[in-house]
Amino acid sequence: MTQIEVLVLSGSMPSSVAITLDVLATANRLQEARGRSPAFSVRLAGSGARTAASLATGARLVTGNGVRDADVVVVPGLGMTTEEEVTVRLARRDAGLARRRLAAAVEGGAHVATSCSGAFLFAAAGLLDGRRASTTWWLAPLFRRMHPSVILDPDALVVTDGPVTTAGAAMAQMDLMLAIVARRAGARLADACARYLLLDKRRSQSRYMALGFLAAADERVARAERWARKRLGEDFTVDDFAKSAALSPRTFARRVERAVGLSPVRFLQRLRVERAVELLETTKLSLEEIARQVGYAEPSTLRRLIHRSGLSGPRHLRG
């Protein structure tokens, strides 16, 4: 059973705290419904823990420094939106205690994770120096100025680099937690949690689930995903795709299937379709131009793949 500590600072975003606890509780309920043992043991700590306890199901409240034996420490997103708020919030005593606890957790072999402006706390603790990380896009310029040693990728949904995982804007806490479930308890359970929490009983909408959090469960697959997203308009082979992850084609196919439930070819198609739908919804580019940008010479091919995926309705398939 994975030991998870949710380190809640006072002033944390209530939605982020609730999402964190709901995903973990849902994962455990789904496991128990299958006749299996719970996947996670959850405890609350930090200056906002007592307030968060009212939201928790099955989590225990701890005091003192119990972080050293945690497998994963999760910090829900902090509600900071300006440089002044960041400076003032991180100067508080509880933030200093949190930085020391996080550093001790990593030193003790734990994995640590946060989303949104929580990345500023991690950076201030020195956990992101020389590492890739994500944060909410509107704070990206401030983050780069304050922490130039961090390799910031605010376009990424979830970024794992060594013992640290970060995610983007506030609602990315859901993707962050699903990534943790996938990494610690398997992609199938993460998929089940996503369907249960995001889609309720509307089974036909399962196609809208993003691949990012599933790919993040395997660092090599995540590396290949990043590589491919930068080259969607280029003509490359599945062997090239595998080589980007430093894996043989056979090993790569096995790990992609395990992480995201797709073959490498279907995985690449899905990445291209997701990008095409994004361009259809946010630009005035023609379908022909969008098809070229995502690697298809014929717009009819892209149109067929979009229809098959169900990611966009016919109204978006303009000529």
Phi, psi and omega in degrees: 000131180281128178270118182243128173253126176262109184265102187257120174269148176300139183090001175299153180293122181305322180296321181292319177297313182297317179300315180304310183288324181294318180297315181295317178295321179294317178302317180293319180296319180294322176297314181295325178295336179268005180079022181248164178288152177304146182278333189226140167255126189242135174225155181250140177212170178102171186295339180255012186295319183296322176294318181293336184301332180291342180265347191277144172240112178080006178265146179251148181269131179236154174235163182081187185262085179259013188286340190294332180260013176280145174278324181221136173243122182249129175250111176300155184301145179261146184275058181251132183233351181228165179298320179298316180297320179298313183297312182294315184294318184283349177275350182288155185301318184294330177291322176297318177297320180296320179299317180293321180295319179294316178299319179295323180297313180296317179299328180276002176098007179277161172261142180236148186211147177201172177224172173054224184285357172300338178299332178294322177296317179296318180295320179295334178277358180079013184278346185250001182301123179074005181253159171281146180203163175233158172207178180296140191298326185285345176260002183301314179300318178296317181298315181298321180292320182282330186225070184294344181279352180268137178272092188275134177228078185291348177279345182282141179290306179222135180236125173245126177224107183064230184272013186234133173237133176232155178224170189282231188294177192311312183287353174292351175301328176297313179295322178300312183291323176295324176296320178294317178299316180298318182291320187265334185229002175106150182295329181296319179291321177299319178298316180296319178297317180298315180296317183291315186277322186268329192242355179051233182260009182276075188302329183294345181267006180298339180294341182279356183293130180287153179273342189306313185289331177288316179298327182295345180289342179230116186299324179292319177294320177297321178297316178295322178299314179298317180299314183292320182300331179280351187229025185299333180276356183264161179262104178226159186266169175296326176298320176297320179300314179294320181298328180296337178261005182058042180230155172290155180305321181292314179296319179299314180299319180295318182286326176294316179299317181292322185282314188239357177076021181226158170286162178304321180295314179292326177299312179296319177301317182295319178298319180293319180293317178302316180293320179297316180296320177301317179292323177297323185273342187239357179226175176253016179297148177287161178299325179298315180292319179296319178302317178297320183292337180252012170097016179243127181287329183249123178299334179295327177295314179296317180302316181296318180292323178294317177301316182296322183285331183075012182285344180213144179280167181303333183295338181273347187271067181284160179274000000 
